[in-house]
Amino acid sequence: MTDEIISLTEGHVGRIRLNRPKAIHALTTAMCSAILEQIETWRADDAVRAVLFDHAEGRGFCAGGDIRMLAESGAKDGTEARAFFHTEYRMNERLFTYVKPTVAFMDGITMGGGVGISLPCKFRVATENTRFAMPETGIGLFPDVGGGWYLSRLPGRTGQFLALTGARIDGAECLFLGLATHYLPSAVLDEVKAKIAADPSAIEAILDAFSEEPPPARIEENLEAIDRLFASDTLEDIYAALDQDGSDWARKELATLKTKSPQTMKVALRLLKEGAHMHSFADEMRQEYAVGAHVVQRHDFLEGVRAVIVDKDNAPRWDPATPEGVTEHVLDTIFAPLPDDEAWTPYR
């Protein structure tokens, strides 16, 4: 167990609190392992009737994963990076199949690994502080932790839009898209958690009672444009549609895309296209693990981390530099299944 995870029971509720505030609770392998171990213990404990996830302190629920470690590992043999993905995805899949009610409080920044904890939960609480995103294409990665499953099931083409642009959306938008089940003011969260601990059989009623009407969801204004201009699963088509549209919104989004890794934007589109037809979440995790094992050792991820996290010059030099340079052969290589003895397996 690590002190970066605080686990405790209150009444008949198990609580897991992320406790790495200086990194906005970004997940490490040890944190993922500790969460997995704890939920497995509570799975068999009849005294624990529900599990709550939140963060101990700081301005966000979870900013993602230990990106610097992944890049350092990717620059070598990738062993440590693969171990992280393997453990994290096992945690994600066990949460997805968890029978007991789970509640995630997405108060503040909820990105990457935080999304992977939140979205499998039955109840997902957004607040006025929620900032939700899958920003991985900006560092040469891809929307993992089930991104291919969840984003492909959002209304229209909003999943593709979020995956490619890395757009940050607020709590009202999360509720509108179904990423959140409830919208609560952050000021009542402690009271809500206490009431759930006192009566976990009434979680939904408690959340309903404390919910409030969110402000208008900004993304609703752009749904028609998103569905029309992000309609294709071919990145070049999306570029052309945005360019031809000529509106201020389209120009802004095209400019955003041109800052992202063409390789991993194409990976994201293919991941969502295939994820929409996956038979099980475990199948999705198996594919994402193979993709992650390949991507983490490729140029764009190492360069993206250098530009955004290490040197902070925000000027990554992608290779290939354009969508046209990312061939189907490159994508086939990235999506190639791993040998059976290296493939991801669920925790059983």
C-alpha positions as CSV (number, residue, x, y, z in Angstrom):
1,M,0.0,0.0,0.0
2,T,1.1,3.6,-0.7
3,D,0.4,6.7,1.3
4,E,-0.6,8.3,-2.0
5,I,-3.9,6.4,-1.6
6,I,-6.0,6.9,1.5
7,S,-8.5,4.1,2.0
8,L,-10.9,3.8,4.9
9,T,-14.4,2.7,5.8
10,E,-17.1,5.0,7.1
11,G,-20.3,3.2,8.1
12,H,-21.0,0.7,5.4
13,V,-19.0,2.6,2.7
14,G,-15.5,2.1,1.6
15,R,-13.7,5.3,0.6
16,I,-10.7,5.7,-1.6
17,R,-9.1,9.2,-1.7
18,L,-6.3,10.1,-4.1
19,N,-3.5,11.7,-2.2
20,R,-0.8,13.0,-4.5
21,P,-1.7,16.7,-4.4
22,K,1.6,18.2,-5.9
23,A,0.9,16.2,-9.1
24,I,-2.9,16.8,-9.0
25,H,-3.2,13.2,-7.9
26,A,-1.8,11.8,-11.2
27,L,-1.7,8.0,-10.9
28,T,1.4,5.9,-10.4
29,T,1.7,2.2,-10.7
30,A,1.7,1.8,-6.9
31,M,-1.5,3.9,-6.7
32,C,-3.3,1.8,-9.3
33,S,-2.1,-1.4,-7.6
34,A,-3.3,-0.1,-4.2
35,I,-6.8,0.8,-5.6
36,L,-7.1,-2.6,-7.3
37,E,-6.1,-4.4,-4.1
38,Q,-8.5,-2.4,-2.0
39,I,-11.6,-2.8,-4.2
40,E,-10.9,-6.5,-4.4
41,T,-10.8,-6.7,-0.6
42,W,-14.1,-4.8,-0.3
43,R,-15.6,-6.9,-3.1
44,A,-15.7,-9.8,-0.7
45,D,-16.6,-7.8,2.4
46,D,-20.3,-7.8,3.1
47,A,-20.0,-4.9,5.5
48,V,-18.9,-2.6,2.6
49,R,-22.0,-1.9,0.5
50,A,-20.6,0.9,-1.7
51,V,-17.3,2.5,-2.7
52,L,-16.7,6.3,-3.0
53,F,-13.8,7.9,-4.9
54,D,-12.6,11.4,-4.3
55,H,-9.3,13.3,-3.7
56,A,-7.9,14.3,-0.3
57,E,-6.8,17.9,-1.1
58,G,-5.8,20.2,-3.9
59,R,-7.5,21.6,-7.0
60,G,-8.3,18.5,-8.9
61,F,-9.6,14.9,-8.7
62,C,-6.9,13.4,-10.9
63,A,-4.8,15.0,-13.7
64,G,-3.9,11.7,-15.4
65,G,-1.0,9.3,-15.1
66,D,2.7,9.5,-14.4
67,I,3.6,10.8,-17.8
68,R,7.2,11.6,-17.1
69,M,7.9,8.0,-15.9
70,L,6.1,6.6,-19.0
71,A,8.4,8.7,-21.3
72,E,11.6,7.8,-19.4
73,S,10.6,4.1,-19.7
74,G,9.6,4.5,-23.3
75,A,13.0,5.9,-24.1
76,K,14.5,2.7,-22.8
77,D,12.9,-0.7,-23.1
78,G,9.3,0.3,-22.1
79,T,9.1,-2.3,-19.3
80,E,8.0,0.1,-16.6
81,A,5.5,1.8,-18.9
82,R,3.9,-1.5,-19.8
83,A,3.7,-2.5,-16.1
84,F,1.9,0.8,-15.4
85,F,-0.6,0.3,-18.2
86,H,-1.2,-3.4,-17.3
87,T,-2.0,-2.5,-13.7
88,E,-4.0,0.6,-14.5
89,Y,-6.1,-1.2,-17.1
90,R,-6.8,-4.1,-14.7
91,M,-8.0,-1.5,-12.2
92,N,-10.2,0.1,-14.8
93,E,-11.7,-3.2,-15.9
94,R,-12.4,-4.4,-12.3
95,L,-14.2,-1.1,-11.6
96,F,-16.2,-1.5,-14.8
97,T,-17.5,-4.9,-13.7
98,Y,-17.8,-4.0,-10.0
99,V,-21.2,-5.2,-8.6
100,K,-21.4,-2.9,-5.6
101,P,-22.4,0.7,-6.2
102,T,-19.5,3.1,-6.9
103,V,-19.5,6.9,-6.8
104,A,-16.8,9.2,-8.3
105,F,-16.7,12.8,-7.2
106,M,-15.2,14.6,-10.3
107,D,-14.6,17.8,-8.4
108,G,-11.9,19.8,-10.2
109,I,-9.5,18.5,-12.9
110,T,-10.5,15.1,-14.2
111,M,-8.3,14.0,-17.0
112,G,-6.8,10.8,-18.4
113,G,-6.3,8.4,-15.5
114,G,-9.0,10.3,-13.5
115,V,-11.4,9.6,-16.3
116,G,-10.5,5.9,-16.1
117,I,-11.5,5.9,-12.5
118,S,-14.7,8.0,-12.9
119,L,-16.4,6.6,-16.0
120,P,-16.7,3.0,-14.8
121,C,-18.6,4.2,-11.7
122,K,-22.3,3.9,-11.5
123,F,-22.7,7.4,-10.1
124,R,-20.5,10.2,-11.5
125,V,-20.8,13.6,-9.8
126,A,-19.7,16.8,-11.5
127,T,-19.5,20.2,-9.9
128,E,-18.9,23.8,-10.9
129,N,-15.2,23.0,-10.6
130,T,-15.1,20.1,-12.9
131,R,-12.7,20.3,-15.9
132,F,-12.9,17.1,-17.8
133,A,-10.6,16.3,-20.8
134,M,-8.8,13.5,-22.6
135,P,-5.8,15.7,-23.8
136,E,-3.5,12.9,-24.8
137,T,-3.1,13.8,-28.5
138,G,-1.2,16.9,-27.4
139,I,1.6,14.8,-26.0
140,G,1.6,12.1,-28.7
141,L,-0.4,9.6,-26.6
142,F,-4.1,8.6,-27.2
143,P,-7.3,8.6,-25.1
144,D,-6.8,5.4,-23.2
145,V,-8.2,3.9,-20.0
146,G,-11.3,2.9,-22.0
147,G,-11.4,6.0,-24.2
148,G,-12.2,3.9,-27.2
149,W,-15.2,2.5,-25.4
150,Y,-16.6,5.6,-23.7
151,L,-16.0,8.3,-26.2
152,S,-17.3,6.2,-29.1
153,R,-20.6,6.0,-27.2
154,L,-21.2,9.7,-26.7
155,P,-23.9,11.5,-28.7
156,G,-23.1,12.2,-32.3
157,R,-19.4,12.9,-33.0
158,T,-18.7,14.6,-29.6
159,G,-16.4,11.7,-28.6
160,Q,-14.3,12.1,-31.7
161,F,-14.2,15.9,-31.2
162,L,-13.0,15.5,-27.6
163,A,-10.5,12.8,-28.5
164,L,-8.9,14.8,-31.3
165,T,-8.9,18.3,-29.8
166,G,-8.4,17.4,-26.1
167,A,-11.1,20.1,-25.4
168,R,-11.8,20.8,-21.7
169,I,-15.4,20.6,-20.8
170,D,-17.1,21.7,-17.6
171,G,-19.5,20.0,-15.2
172,A,-22.6,21.2,-17.0
173,E,-21.3,19.8,-20.3
174,C,-20.4,16.5,-18.6
175,L,-24.0,16.1,-17.4
176,F,-25.4,17.1,-20.8
177,L,-23.2,14.4,-22.5
178,G,-23.9,11.7,-20.0
179,L,-20.3,11.6,-18.7
180,A,-21.7,12.7,-15.3
181,T,-24.9,11.4,-13.8
182,H,-25.4,14.3,-11.3
183,Y,-24.4,18.0,-11.0
184,L,-23.9,19.1,-7.4
185,P,-22.4,22.3,-5.9
186,S,-19.1,21.6,-4.4
187,A,-20.1,23.1,-1.1
188,V,-22.4,20.2,-0.3
189,L,-20.1,17.3,-1.2
190,D,-18.9,16.6,2.4
191,E,-22.5,16.5,3.6
192,V,-23.5,14.2,0.7
193,K,-20.6,11.8,1.4
194,A,-21.6,11.7,5.1
195,K,-25.2,10.9,4.2
196,I,-24.1,8.2,1.8
197,A,-21.9,6.6,4.4
198,A,-24.9,6.6,6.8
199,D,-27.2,5.0,4.3
200,P,-25.5,3.6,1.2
201,S,-28.8,2.0,0.0
202,A,-30.1,5.5,-0.7
203,I,-27.2,6.8,-2.9
204,E,-29.3,7.8,-5.9
205,A,-32.0,9.5,-3.7
206,I,-29.3,11.4,-1.8
207,L,-27.6,12.6,-5.0
208,D,-30.9,13.5,-6.6
209,A,-31.9,15.5,-3.5
210,F,-28.7,17.6,-3.5
211,S,-28.5,18.1,-7.3
212,E,-29.0,21.5,-8.8
213,E,-29.8,22.8,-12.2
214,P,-26.5,23.4,-14.0
215,P,-25.8,26.4,-16.2
216,P,-26.3,25.9,-20.0
217,A,-24.0,23.3,-21.6
218,R,-21.8,25.3,-23.9
219,I,-21.0,22.4,-26.1
220,E,-24.7,22.1,-27.0
221,E,-24.3,25.2,-29.2
222,N,-21.7,23.5,-31.3
223,L,-23.3,20.0,-31.6
224,E,-24.4,20.6,-35.2
225,A,-21.0,21.8,-36.3
226,I,-19.2,18.9,-34.4
227,D,-21.4,16.3,-36.0
228,R,-21.0,17.8,-39.5
229,L,-17.3,18.7,-39.5
230,F,-16.0,15.8,-37.4
231,A,-18.2,13.3,-39.3
232,S,-15.4,11.3,-41.0
233,D,-13.1,8.7,-39.4
234,T,-10.4,10.0,-41.8
235,L,-8.3,12.9,-40.3
236,E,-7.7,14.5,-43.7
237,D,-11.4,14.7,-44.3
238,I,-11.9,16.5,-40.9
239,Y,-9.1,19.0,-41.8
240,A,-10.7,19.7,-45.2
241,A,-14.2,20.1,-43.7
242,L,-13.0,22.6,-41.1
243,D,-11.0,24.5,-43.6
244,Q,-13.9,24.7,-46.1
245,D,-16.4,25.7,-43.4
246,G,-14.5,28.9,-42.7
247,S,-16.4,29.9,-39.5
248,D,-14.5,31.3,-36.6
249,W,-15.2,28.2,-34.6
250,A,-14.0,25.9,-37.4
251,R,-10.8,28.0,-37.9
252,K,-10.1,27.8,-34.1
253,E,-10.6,24.0,-34.0
254,L,-8.5,23.5,-37.1
255,A,-5.7,25.5,-35.5
256,T,-6.0,23.4,-32.4
257,L,-5.7,20.1,-34.4
258,K,-2.6,21.4,-36.1
259,T,-0.8,21.5,-32.7
260,K,-1.6,17.8,-32.0
261,S,0.3,14.7,-33.1
262,P,-1.1,13.6,-36.5
263,Q,-0.1,10.0,-35.6
264,T,-2.0,9.8,-32.4
265,M,-5.0,11.7,-33.8
266,K,-5.3,8.9,-36.4
267,V,-4.8,6.4,-33.6
268,A,-7.6,8.0,-31.7
269,L,-10.0,7.9,-34.7
270,R,-9.3,4.3,-35.3
271,L,-9.6,3.4,-31.6
272,L,-13.1,5.0,-31.4
273,K,-14.2,3.4,-34.6
274,E,-13.2,-0.1,-33.4
275,G,-14.2,0.6,-29.8
276,A,-17.8,1.2,-30.8
277,H,-18.0,-2.4,-31.8
278,M,-16.0,-4.1,-29.0
279,H,-17.9,-7.0,-27.4
280,S,-16.6,-6.3,-23.9
281,F,-14.7,-3.7,-21.9
282,A,-12.0,-6.3,-21.4
283,D,-11.5,-6.6,-25.2
284,E,-11.2,-2.8,-25.3
285,M,-8.5,-2.9,-22.6
286,R,-6.6,-5.6,-24.4
287,Q,-6.5,-3.6,-27.6
288,E,-5.6,-0.3,-25.8
289,Y,-2.8,-2.1,-23.9
290,A,-1.3,-3.3,-27.2
291,V,-1.6,0.2,-28.7
292,G,-0.1,1.8,-25.6
293,A,2.8,-0.7,-25.5
294,H,3.7,0.4,-29.1
295,V,3.0,4.2,-28.8
296,V,4.9,4.7,-25.6
297,Q,8.2,3.9,-27.5
298,R,7.5,5.9,-30.6
299,H,8.9,9.3,-31.4
300,D,5.8,11.4,-31.0
301,F,5.2,10.4,-27.4
302,L,8.8,11.0,-26.3
303,E,8.8,14.3,-28.2
304,G,5.4,15.4,-26.9
305,V,6.5,14.8,-23.3
306,R,9.7,16.7,-24.0
307,A,7.9,19.7,-25.4
308,V,5.0,19.9,-22.9
309,I,6.3,18.5,-19.6
310,V,10.1,18.5,-19.7
311,D,11.3,21.5,-21.6
312,K,7.9,23.2,-21.6
313,D,8.6,25.0,-25.0
314,N,5.2,23.7,-26.3
315,A,6.8,23.3,-29.7
316,P,6.7,19.6,-30.4
317,R,8.3,18.4,-33.7
318,W,5.9,15.6,-34.8
319,D,7.1,12.9,-37.1
320,P,5.3,12.5,-39.5
321,A,4.4,16.2,-39.3
322,T,1.2,16.0,-41.4
323,P,-1.8,13.6,-41.5
324,E,-0.8,12.5,-44.9
325,G,2.4,11.1,-43.6
326,V,0.7,8.7,-41.2
327,T,0.0,5.7,-43.4
328,E,-2.3,2.8,-42.9
329,H,0.9,0.6,-42.5
330,V,2.0,2.8,-39.6
331,L,-1.4,2.4,-37.9
332,D,-1.5,-1.3,-38.5
333,T,1.9,-1.6,-36.8
334,I,0.6,0.4,-33.8
335,F,-2.6,-1.7,-33.6
336,A,-0.8,-5.0,-34.0
337,P,-1.8,-7.5,-31.3
338,L,0.9,-8.5,-28.8
339,P,2.0,-12.1,-28.6
340,D,-0.1,-14.1,-26.1
341,D,2.6,-14.2,-23.5
342,E,2.8,-10.4,-23.6
343,A,-0.8,-9.4,-24.0
344,W,-3.0,-7.7,-21.3
345,T,-5.1,-10.0,-19.1
346,P,-7.9,-9.1,-16.7
347,Y,-7.4,-9.5,-13.0
348,R,-9.0,-12.7,-11.8
